[in-house]
C-alpha cells in the first residue's frame, strides 16, 4: 500500500524497526482485532492497538461508564459517565488515530451470538471480568480456530496467556471447568490496583502486535504471571491436555454453552 506523508510520520518508529518496516505496518493496518470488554484490560489494549494502527478494532461491551471505573479504565472519562462503554471507547480510539475504525457490539456475549460476532476478526482479546465469559470465549475461539489473547487480574496480580488453537493448549487445558459460584471473589468484591490492569493490558496488546506481525516468541503454551508488590514476573509452562474437553484428541464439548450458573454475577 502507499502510505500518506502523515502515516509515514505517525508510524516512523515502527517502520524503522527491521522486524516491522513498511510491510509490517501494512499488516497492522489491515488487521482486525476484537476486544471482549472495554474495561480495565480492554482500555489499555485498545489504546495501544489504536496507536499501533490496527485498522479495525471491535469492541464488545453492553455496560455503561460508572465513576468507580475511572480508577483504571483509561478509555473513559468523567464527562462520559452513563455512556455505553463501547461508544466511549470508539470515540477515544478513533480520536487517537483516524486510521482506525472501531466497530461497536453493544450486546452481552452469549453462546447464541459469539460465533457470529468474532468470525470476521483475526484475533480475539479477552478482557472480561468473569469466568462464564472467559470460558465461552475460549471455547468459541478453539472451535473457530481464532487466536486468543487471554488475561485476568486480581488485586495486585495479573496473568496473560496466548492461545493458538491446534498449536498449543487452550484455557481449559489449564483450568478445565469454571469455579463454583462464590469460590473466587470478583474485583468488585476483592479490589484491584488500577495500574495492574494497565500493565497486563499492555502485555496483551504486545502479544496481539507480535501475532499480527509474526515476530518474536508468543506466550503459546506459557502462562505469564506478574505480581506488582514484589515486581516479579514468572512464566509457567502449560502443556496441551490431550483429554481437554474442548481442544483434546476426543473433545466432549462440541457445542457452545453458557456458564452463568457457575457464577454469582451474570456479566
C-alpha positions in Angstrom: 0.0 0.0 0.0 1.0 3.6 -0.4 1.5 5.4 2.9 0.5 9.1 3.1 3.0 11.5 4.5 1.1 11.7 7.8 1.2 7.9 8.1 4.9 7.7 7.4 5.4 10.3 10.2 2.9 8.7 12.6 4.4 5.2 12.2 8.0 6.2 11.6 9.2 4.5 14.8 7.6 1.2 13.7 8.9 1.5 10.2 12.5 2.0 11.5 12.3 -1.4 13.2 13.7 -4.2 10.8 11.1 -6.6 12.3 8.3 -4.3 11.3 9.1 -2.0 8.5 6.6 -0.8 5.9 5.3 -4.3 5.2 4.7 -4.9 8.9 2.9 -1.6 9.3 0.7 -2.6 6.4 -0.2 -5.8 8.2 -1.2 -3.9 11.3 -3.4 -1.5 9.2 -5.1 -4.5 7.6 -5.6 -6.4 10.9 -8.9 -7.0 12.5 -8.9 -7.5 16.3 -11.9 -7.7 18.6 -11.9 -6.8 22.3 -14.1 -8.7 24.7 -14.8 -5.8 27.2 -13.8 -2.2 27.2 -13.0 -2.0 30.9 -9.8 -2.3 32.9 -8.0 -4.6 30.4 -9.8 -3.6 27.2 -9.0 0.1 27.7 -5.2 -0.1 27.5 -5.3 -2.9 24.9 -7.5 -0.8 22.6 -5.5 2.3 23.3 -2.2 0.8 22.3 -3.7 -1.2 19.3 -5.2 2.1 18.0 -1.9 3.8 18.4 -0.1 1.0 16.6 -2.5 1.4 13.7 -4.6 -1.8 14.0 -7.1 -1.0 11.2 -10.3 -2.5 12.6 -10.9 -2.8 16.3 -14.2 -4.5 17.5 -15.4 -3.6 21.0 -17.9 -6.0 22.7 -19.5 -4.4 25.8 -23.0 -3.5 26.8 -22.1 -1.8 30.1 -22.1 1.9 30.8 -19.3 4.1 32.3 -19.5 4.4 36.1 -17.5 6.6 38.4 -15.8 3.5 40.0 -14.5 2.5 36.6 -12.3 5.6 36.1 -9.6 4.5 38.6 -8.4 2.0 35.9 -10.4 2.2 32.7 -8.5 4.8 30.7 -10.6 4.7 27.6 -13.3 6.6 29.5 -13.5 9.9 31.4 -15.7 11.8 33.8 -17.7 13.6 31.1 -18.8 10.2 29.7 -20.5 8.8 32.9 -23.6 6.9 31.9 -22.4 6.5 28.3 -22.1 3.0 26.8 -18.5 1.8 27.2 -18.4 0.7 23.5 -19.4 4.2 22.4 -16.9 5.9 24.8 -14.1 3.5 23.6 -14.9 4.2 20.0 -14.6 7.9 20.5 -11.3 7.6 22.4 -9.6 5.2 20.0 -10.7 6.9 16.8 -9.7 10.3 18.1 -6.3 8.9 18.9 -5.8 7.6 15.3 -8.1 8.3 12.3 -6.7 5.3 10.5 -8.6 3.1 13.0 -12.2 2.0 12.6 -13.9 0.9 15.8 -16.9 -1.5 15.3 -19.2 -1.4 18.3 -21.0 -4.6 19.5 -23.3 -3.2 22.2 -24.5 -6.6 23.5 -23.7 -9.2 26.0 -21.8 -12.2 24.7 -23.8 -15.5 24.7 -23.5 -18.9 23.2 -26.0 -17.8 20.6 -24.2 -14.7 19.2 -20.4 -15.1 19.9 -19.5 -17.0 16.7 -21.3 -14.5 14.5 -19.5 -11.6 16.2 -15.9 -12.9 16.3 -15.9 -14.9 13.0 -14.8 -11.8 11.0 -11.8 -10.9 13.2 -8.3 -12.3 13.1 -7.5 -12.1 16.8 -9.7 -12.1 19.9 -8.6 -10.3 23.1 -10.4 -11.4 26.3 -10.6 -8.6 28.8 -13.7 -10.0 30.6 -14.0 -9.9 34.3 -15.9 -13.1 35.0 -15.5 -16.8 34.4 -18.6 -17.6 32.4 -17.5 -15.2 29.6 -13.9 -16.4 29.8 -14.8 -20.0 29.2 -17.3 -19.1 26.5 -14.7 -17.0 24.6 -12.1 -19.8 24.9 -14.4 -22.5 23.6 -15.6 -20.3 20.7 -12.1 -19.4 19.7 -11.0 -23.1 19.8 -14.0 -24.1 17.6 -13.4 -21.3 15.2 -9.6 -21.6 15.1 -9.1 -18.0 16.3 -6.0 -16.8 18.1 -7.0 -15.7 21.6 -5.0 -13.4 23.9 -6.4 -14.1 27.3 -5.7 -12.3 30.6 -7.0 -11.9 34.1 -6.3 -9.5 37.0 -6.9 -9.8 40.8 -5.8 -7.3 43.5 -2.1 -6.8 42.8 -1.6 -9.7 40.3 -2.2 -10.5 36.7 -1.7 -13.2 34.2 -1.5 -13.5 30.4 -1.7 -16.5 28.0 -1.8 -16.6 24.2 -3.9 -19.4 22.8 -3.3 -20.6 19.3 -5.9 -23.4 18.6 -4.3 -26.5 17.1 -0.8 -25.3 18.0 -0.9 -25.4 21.8 -3.0 -25.6 24.9 -6.2 -23.7 25.5 -7.6 -22.1 28.7 -9.3 -25.3 29.6 -6.1 -27.2 29.5 -5.1 -25.1 32.5 -8.4 -24.7 34.2 -10.8 -27.4 32.9 -14.1 -26.1 34.5 -15.2 -22.8 35.9 -15.1 -22.5 39.7 -18.4 -22.8 41.6 -20.3 -19.6 42.5 -18.7 -17.6 45.3 -15.4 -19.6 45.3 -13.4 -16.7 43.7 -14.3 -13.1 44.6 -14.7 -10.6 41.8 -12.6 -7.4 41.5 -15.7 -5.6 42.8 -15.5 -7.7 46.0 -11.8 -8.0 46.4 -10.4 -4.8 44.8 -7.9 -4.2 42.1 -4.9 -1.8 41.9 -5.7 0.3 38.9 -2.2 0.2 37.3 -2.3 -3.6 37.3 -4.8 -3.6 34.5 -2.6 -1.2 32.6 0.5 -3.4 32.8 -1.4 -6.6 32.0 -3.5 -4.9 29.2 -0.3 -3.6 27.6 1.2 -7.1 27.7 -1.9 -8.3 25.9 -1.5 -5.6 23.3 2.1 -6.7 22.8 1.1 -10.2 22.2 -1.5 -9.0 19.6 1.0 -7.0 17.7 3.5 -9.9 17.7 0.8 -12.2 16.4 -0.1 -9.8 13.6 3.5 -9.3 12.6 4.5 -12.9 13.1 7.6 -11.9 15.2 9.1 -13.0 18.5 8.1 -15.8 20.8 4.4 -15.7 21.8 3.1 -16.9 25.1 1.9 -20.1 23.5 2.0 -22.9 26.0 3.0 -20.5 28.6 1.2 -18.6 31.4 2.9 -15.3 32.3 2.3 -14.2 36.0 3.1 -10.8 37.4 3.0 -9.6 40.9 3.0 -5.8 41.4 4.0 -5.9 45.1 7.4 -7.5 44.6 7.6 -6.6 40.9 8.2 -10.2 39.8 7.5 -11.9 36.6 7.1 -15.7 36.4 6.5 -17.9 33.4 4.8 -21.3 33.8 4.8 -23.9 31.0 1.3 -25.1 30.2 1.2 -28.4 28.3 -1.7 -29.2 26.0 -4.1 -31.7 27.7 -4.9 -34.5 25.2 -8.0 -35.1 27.3 -9.1 -31.5 27.3 -12.9 -31.4 26.8 -12.6 -28.7 24.1 -9.2 -29.0 22.3 -8.3 -32.5 23.2 -8.0 -35.5 20.9 -11.6 -36.5 21.6 -13.4 -33.3 22.6 -16.6 -33.8 24.6 -17.7 -30.2 24.3 -18.6 -29.6 20.7 -21.3 -27.0 21.1 -21.2 -23.7 23.0 -23.0 -23.4 26.3 -23.5 -20.5 28.7 -21.9 -20.7 32.2 -23.8 -18.0 34.1 -25.0 -20.6 36.6 -21.4 -21.2 37.7 -21.0 -17.6 38.9 -22.9 -15.3 41.1 -22.6 -12.4 38.7 -24.3 -12.5 35.3 -21.7 -10.5 33.5 
